[in-house]
Amino acid sequence: MKSERTQVGIIGAGPSGLLLSQVLHLEGIDSVILERRTQDYVLGRIRAGVLEQGLADMLRQAGVGARMDAEGEVHHGFDIAFGGGRLHIDLAGPTGGKTVMIYGQTEITRDLFAARERMGGRIVHEAEDVTPHDIDGDAPYLTFSRNGENHRLDCDFIAGCDGFHGVSRRSMPADVLKTYEKVYPFGWLGVLSETPPVSEELIYASHDRGFALCSLRSRVLSRYYVQCPLDDDVANWPDEKFWNELKTRLPADAAARLVTGPSIEKSIAPLRSFVTEPLRHGRLFLAGDAAHIVPPTGAKGLNLAASDIFFLSRGLIAHYRQDDDRGLETYSAKALARVWKAERFSWSMTKLLHVFPEDGAFDLKMQRAELDYLAGSSVAQAAMAENYVGLPYE
């Protein structure tokens, strides 16, 4: 068995694992990332790209924000469409000038890969059967196989950034973990098209046929979604049917401006709210989708992963620089406090904008009353803006 040593072993080369490795490297802390897939596979994942102010600032501080600033789109607000009209939610005014950045998760991942390669960061792709060992002790290690050879990676700490289906969470004792979950009775049918976006800012639409979202990746690349049954199949949605349904759910002015074209990617994503507690056991720490999932309404998934990395990296840096473990000891509590607030916001936006199959006439009236209240209350709009741009890291 081949053996090597590092300070922090990271499972998963998604944005959270890569960002953690990058931040630690800038502080002189060594890490190795183990990734089950190839780099091309990781970069092929299509994900959202609404970045909170905190995440955009973290990327700049980590030295990977230049392309984001050059190519990303700064948004100062978004629209909520309902009842045939549109309500504009101003982000900057109520939050002291905070905004969001539209920049695809794939591009963030690409920038982080490039930075790790440029700085000599170690990423082991196609690492099979990654397994954490002795996480309760002072000398944890990871084993994995690659190209038929067995490997061992000794480390001081293990960061589990390997997603909802990864090994990290499953490696924590079952009697330690407590999970909270809500599975929603519908999905999002998403289409990516090489077309100009219908609006310069996002449009979240509430319609009696279901939710819709108009988003974008760039000036020439658009991402659109419609709510669909959870058991639906993309084969039931040829492009023409999708565009017609989207137009039906949008206000007339937006529908008239919609530029349609062939889809270059089409998929159905289920919606889930999920949190596991705690996020630490011994020397194993969970971050990102390994620890929590939010419905995409409100775009909090990637941003929560970033706040996890903020707290975890600070704890690791204090451990190595000041021999201070308070940040590691409080990591789970601090991260979870922010996670639950983001879960609340994502759940409330999902409830506000979607058609739930079990809702009756009273529920629909309450939903409309909530939208009307939002439209007439600057305080409610400010609260929505505060949550959308991202709560502070504290």
C-alpha positions, 0 to 999 in steps of 0.5 A: 500500500502506498502511503503519504501524509498531508495536514488536511485530507479533503474528500470531494473536488466540488466547489467546497472542497476546492475552495477549502484547499485554496484558502488553506494553501494561501495560509501555508496549510497542506491538503490533498483532495480525493475525488471519485470522478474525473475533472471533466465529469465534475466540470460537466455538472450544471448548477446554479450561479447566484452568488451571495456577496459573501461568496463573491468576496471569498473568491476574490480573497482566495485569488480566484475572483478575476474572471468572475468580476470580468464576466459575471453579472452584478444584479441589484434586484429581481422580480416576482411575477404573480397575478399578471404583474411583476413586483421588483425586489430591490436588493441594494437599497435595503442592505446597504449596497449589497448585491448578488453576482450571476456566475455559473458554479461550473465556472467557479469550479473551473477557476478553482481547478486552474488555481490549484493546478497553478499553485501545485495543489494535489488533487487525486481524481478517480479515487475509488472506495475512499474510506475515512478511518480512526476519526475519533482518534488523534491520527485519522487517515483515508484509504482509497484505490486508484488504477488497481493500487491501494493508497493510504493518506494520513492527515490531521483532519478530514473534511467531507465535501463529497455531496449528499451521496458521499461517504463522509456523512455515512462514516459518522456513527449512526447514533451521533447523527440526527437528520431532518428532511422534507421532500417536496412533491414536485420537481424543476424541469430545467432547460439551458439554451443559447439564447439571450435572457428574457430579462436582465434580472431573474424572474420568479413566477407564481402561476396557478399552473405552477412555478417558473423561473427565468435565470441566466448564465451570461448574455447569450446563455439562458437557464429556464425552469418550470415546476413539474410532477416529481415523477415526470420524464424529460421525454415528455417535454420536447422543446416546443412544449416547454417554451409554450408552458413557460410563456403561459406562466410568465407575465404577457410582456415577458412572454412576448420578449422570450427568445426560444431556441434548441435546448442544449441541456434538459433535466428534472431536479427533485426538491429537498430540504435536508440537514444533518447534525452535528457537522463534526465528529472527532476529526471529521468535518462535514461541509456543503451538500454532505451536510445539508440540501436546500431547494433551489428556490432562493439559490442558497445551496452553493452559498451555504457550502461557502459559509461552511468553508468560511467557518471551517477554514478559519478554525483550521487556520487558528489551529495551525497558526495559534494552536487555538481550537475554539473555531473547530470546536464551535464549527458545527454550531456556527455553521448550523445556525446559518444553515437553518436560517437559509433553510427557512428562507428557501422553504418559505420562498418555495412555499410562497411561489409553488403550487402544492398538490395538497393545497386547497382553496384556503391555502391558495388564498393564503399564498396570494395574501402573502404575495399581496402583503409582500407587494405592499410592505417595504419591510417585508421586501427588505427582509427578503432582500436581506436574506437573498443577498446573504446573511452575514457570517457570524 
